[in-house]
Structure formats: C-alpha cells, structure tokens
Amino acid sequence: MVNLVPIFGIVFGCGIALLAIWTEYSRDKTLIEKGLYQPKQPDPPGPPGLGFLAVGSVVAGIGVALLVSTVIFQMGKQTGMPGLVFLCIGIALLAVHFLARQRRISPGD
C-alpha cells in the first residue's frame, strides 16, 4: 500500500497538468471559432539590462566571497581561481548593464 502512494501522486499530478492544458486549449479553440480570441500581450520590458544588474551583482559577490575566503583561510589556488573567474564574469555583466542603460538599448539588440 505504501508503494502505491508515489505512483498515484505521479499519475494524478500529471493528470491535473494535462487537464489544465486541455481545458485552456479547448477554451482558446472555442474563442477562435467565435472570433473573440485575443492573444495575451507580453508584459512591457523593464529598464534595459536590469537582469544583468541582478545576475552580475550576485556573481561578483560570489567571486569576492571566494577570493576573501581564500586570502583569510589561505586555501590556495584551488579556491582563488574560481573566485577570480566569478568576479570577472560578474564585472562583465555589470558593465553590460551600465552600457545598455547609458545607450538606452536592450542587451539582446
């Protein structure tokens, strides 16, 4: 009996997901047939490069933390090199953010 619980959980979990997809499909199909379908409009994008600011800050913080821990605990190159890599990637992402904000372009263009 205990072994059946995960099986029922997986079957019913997938069944609920498929039911949600099927009902949305049938609703859209009915709206298209009636001529009332309006596709969802994407959300307007935020300031250019905002995602690069967040990701760059986190990655640079990881790099600084690894470098500081290497210096404080004298761990050696095995921790210092990845710290430098993370720090350089984070600085590059922050530079992309500030350049995109300055030029008012999106980084994908």
Helices and strands as residue ranges (DSSP letters): H 4-34, H 50-73, H 77-103
